[in-house]
Amino acid sequence: MVDMAPDQASPVIVQKTRPVQSIMLNRPEALNSLFYEMVDQIREAVEEARADESVRLLLFYGLGDRGFCAGGDVKAMARDVREGRVDRVLHFLSQEYALDLSLHRFPKPVAVIADGITMGGGLGLAAGADIVVATERTRMAMPETRIGFFPDVGATGWLFEKCPPGYPEFLGLTGYEAIGGECVRLGLATHLVQARDLPMILENLTHPPTRLDPDNTRAVEQINTGLEPFTVKGIPIQPEMDAWVRTYLDGRDSVPDLLEDLRQCGLFSDLCRGIFQRLSERSPTALAVTLKLLSRNRGRPLEEVFAADLQAARFLLNHPDYLEGVRARLLDKDDRPRWQPDRLEEVGDIRLEL
């Protein structure tokens, strides 16, 4: 976002400028992706802000100009899985999920400046915020099915609270990237601003011109008022795409049936062909798990959603598609994963302890 990090080597930097506590992700060379110790540091800073009565706003942003947070450190996770340390990865995920849930339940306003890449675990941090600021450089997605995993961090629950009908399934299954104003249109961000204005916005947020009201609702209104001069108006609507997504994706509970509908629709629709092709490249097992979670978690308390995430993670981390997806997409980069099985019809009934 900005190149103004204090002279510290820590991957998480915490600054307090009363009444604001800022948590800065400081791994710009890795798109601020989260590794194990970072989650512990962030959780500690969040709990410190919760206990400090002088703190009235918790603010997150990433250092560098490429991304707020690209998600978890998938290569490190895959290395642990490959070396038989699945329990270590599951412990990390349980801590990450606890952090994300704490932000959804945080008793004070939370703001995130989601400039640049904001995916996976980065969206998990942003999802619990009252204010999420996107820029024209922002790219938001849950791309996990591409590597044989699933959209975790509570997404199969909170996407239904934020997005128009059909988009939770669309985003979760396909890994579609929302860019710039589209992040606001789909409910993943609350404001669109120009990246060039971020230094002034950061100054406005860290040094509020007026005392933030002790009532959270009024405090959020005050912050929104301060952002108003920077906010881009007139974000284009996409009624045709919204109608298509609602018709084909909303409430689906069978991936093979969805693919068959898309195959037929693809005879006369480029959009259908594109989505059919995207889904066809994903792990069949990961798609089946994802749709199972989306169907189950719609409207459920987030506590239950995160508990289900951990069980689904245990299943997929022990499935061969995860390491194969990471190999094909991130390590060898041949983009030719050999899924097991490679057809949805062969996946069978997936039983998770939900």
Secondary structure, 3 states (H helix, E strand, C coil): CECCCCCCCCCEEEEEECCEEEEEECCHHHCCCECHHHHHHHHHHHHHHHHCCCCCEEEEEEECCCEEECCECHHHHHHHHHCCCHHHHHHHHHHHHHHHHHHHCCCCCEEEEECCEEECHHHHHHHCCCEEEEECCCEEECCHHHHCCCCCCCHHHHHHHHCCCCHHHHHHHHCCCEECHHHHHCCCCCEEECHHHHHHHHHHHHCCCCCCCCCHHHHHHHHHHHHHHHCCCCCCCCHHHHHHHHHHHCCCCCHHHHHHHHHHHCCCCHHHHHHHHHHHCCCHHHHHHHHHHHHHHCCCCHHHHHHHHHHHHHHHHCCHHHHHHHHHHHHCCCCCCCCCCCCHHHCCCCCCCC
